[in-house]
Amino acid sequence: MSSLISLAGLCKRYSMGSATVEVLRGIDLEIEAGTTTALIGASGAGKSTLLHILGALDRPSSGSVSYKGEELFRRSEQQLADFRNRSIGFVFQFHHLLPEFTALENVLLPALISRQSRKHAEQQARQLLEQVGLGHRLRHRPGELSGGEQQRVAIARALVLGPELLLADEPTGNLDMKTSEAIHELLARLQQETGITLVVVTHNERLAAGMGRVVRLVDGIIDYAALEGV
């Protein structure tokens, strides 16, 4: 397998008044194309910060992030925005669906924003909603769907542009255990079907164990003693 993302000496610091808080402290990590990785650790360990940097939503304070061998943060803000839209799908704990739109409309919206034809976008959205088990709920609005169904819509929306990398930040954080397991199984199945690279932040170590690799963060660094699947 080839390396999709390479992190070297990655640090992230925030200024809080006169104090400096170091959230990430020298992360070295390779993520190969087509693999699954779980990021685990206690609250405040730096998991979400790392995921946001992987998704070009935030810039590191120092260190490098290479995507297919090219330094990611040498790009302009517009180039980074284009990169996010084209190459990365995001799923968050709060699904951020538009309440006035149907499931189908929520999924096809990113494709329409990217100026795809409505016919092609709707065909892709329908197919994805079928894949996530919601082919019978196309015309339902988020308020008419369960929490698990809403997250399935969010997953379909994240995949509608065919990204290479799917980043999920606590995608089951608001769901019960049975629904959480179903969402993790769905993500694993979609990854196998599409070959997408999947990185998931989760507090649930049992669910994380089903991923190809588990990376534990402790106080902003990787706990190499606990690194699994490398």
N, C-alpha and C positions, 0 to 999 in steps of 0.2 A: 504494500500500500504506500501511497505517496503522502507527504505531509501537507495538510491543508492550512493549518495554522501553527506558527512557531512563536513562542513567547520566550524572551531572554531578558533576565534581570528586571522584570516588570515591577515597577513601584507606583503606588498612588498615594498621594498625600493631600490632605485638606487643611486649610488654615481656619482655626476657630479662635478669633480674637488674637491674642498673643501666642496661642499654643498651636502646634502642628500635630495633626493626627495622621499617623501612617497606617493606612488601611491594608495595602499590599506591600510586602517587603521582599522584593527580589524573587519573583515567580519565574521559573523555567519550566516550560511545558510544551510538548508536541501533541498536536491533535491530528490524527491521520484521517484522510478522506474516507467516508463511508463507515465510520466507527460510532459507537455510543459511549458517552462519558457522563458520569454523575459527579457533581460537585457537592460535597457534604461538609458539615461542620456546624458549630454552634452559631447562634445569632451574633453578628458582628465580626465573624471570622473573615469576611471579605468576599463571600461567594457571589452575591449580586453585583458587587463592584467589578469583579473579574468578568462576569457575564456581560455587563454593560460595555466593558472595554472590548471584549471579543466581538460584540455587535456594533462597534464603532459609535455607540451612544455616548461614550465618555472617552476622554483622552488620558493616557497614562502620564504620570509626572516624569517618569524616566523609564529607560528600558525600551525594548523594541517589540513590535507585533508584526509578524510577516504573514501575509496571506498569499499562498502559492508562490512563495519566494520573494514577494514584493512588500517592502515596508509600507504598512497600511496608513500610518499617520503622517506620511509625507504628502498625502493628498489634501486638496482644498476641502472646505466644508461642503461645497456643492458636489465634489467628486465623492466624498464620503456618503452624502445623502443618496446619490445615485447607486453607490455600492450597496448600501443597506437595502434599498428598494429592490435591487436586482438579485442580490446574492444571499440575503438573510431573511428568514422568517422568525417572528417573535411570538411567543405565547407567555402570558403573564398570569399571576395568581388571580388578578381581577381582569376579566376577559375583555373589557372595554368595547363591548358591542354597542352599536347605535340602536337605542330602544325603539325608534320610530321605523326602523327598517326590518324587513323579514330576514330570516336566516339566509336565504339565497342572496338577497341584496347586500347583506353584510359581507358575505364571502366574495362576491364579484366586485365589490367596490375598489379594492386595490388594483385590479386589472383595468377597470375603467379609468382610474386616475393615471395609470400607465399608458392610456390611450389605445388599449386593445379594443377591437370591435366588440360591441355588446353581445353579438351572437356567439363569438368565440369565448368571451369571458363567462357568459351564462352557461355554456356547455361545460366549461372547466369547473365552474362552481357546482353545478349539479352533480358532476362526476365525483367531486371531492366529498360532497355531502352524502352521497351514496356510500363512499368508502368509509366514512366515519359513522355510518349507521343512521343517518338522518334524512334519507331520501323521502321519507313520508312526512317530514316536518319543514319542507322548503318554504312554505308560506306563513309559518308561525313567527311571531316577533319574540325577542328575548324574554319578555315578561310572561310568555306562554310556555316557556321551556324550563326544565329543571336545571339546577346548577351544573350537573354533568353534561347535559345536552348543550348548554351555553358554552361550556369549555370545548366541546366537540366542534361547535361552529367556529370558535376562535382558532382551533387547530386547522380546520379546513381553510379559513381565511389566511393563515400564516403560510399555507402551502400553495396558494392559488397562482403565484407567479413563478413557481418551480424553483425555489431557492436551493442553493447547495448546502446551506447550513441552517439548522433549526435550533434556536435557543429558547429554552423553556425555564422560566423563573418561578419556582414553587407552583407548578401548574395545577396541583391538587391541594393546595394549602387550605382552601375553603370547603373541601369536600369530605364526606364521610369515607371510612376506610374502604368499603365495598366499591364506591364510585371511584375513589382514588386508584384502586387496583385496576379497574376497568380502563381508566384514562392512561395509566402507565402501559397496560397491555396494548392499547390502541397506538400509542406512540411507538412502541417496539415493533408492532406489525407494519405500521406505515413506513418506518425506517427500513425494514427488510424489503418492503415492496418497492420503495423508491430509491434506495441506496443513499439517501441523504445522510449527512453528518449530523448527529444529534448530541447536544450538550444540555443536561438538565440539572438545575439547582433544586435540591430537596433536603428537607430535614429527616425524611423517612428513610432510614438506613436499610430497612428490609426491602423497600421498593427499589432503592438504589442498587441493591445487590443484583438485580436482574439486568443491569447495564453491563456493557462489555468491560468497562473500567470504572473504578471508583477512586476519586481524588479527594482526600480530606484536607481541608484548610484549617489551620490553627493559628489564630492571631496574625493572619495575613501572610502566612507562609505555608508551603505544602508539607504535610507530615509524611515524609518518605517512608517512615517505618510502617505506616498504614496503607501505603500506596498499593493498590491491587490491580492486576491485569496488565501490568507493564511488561 
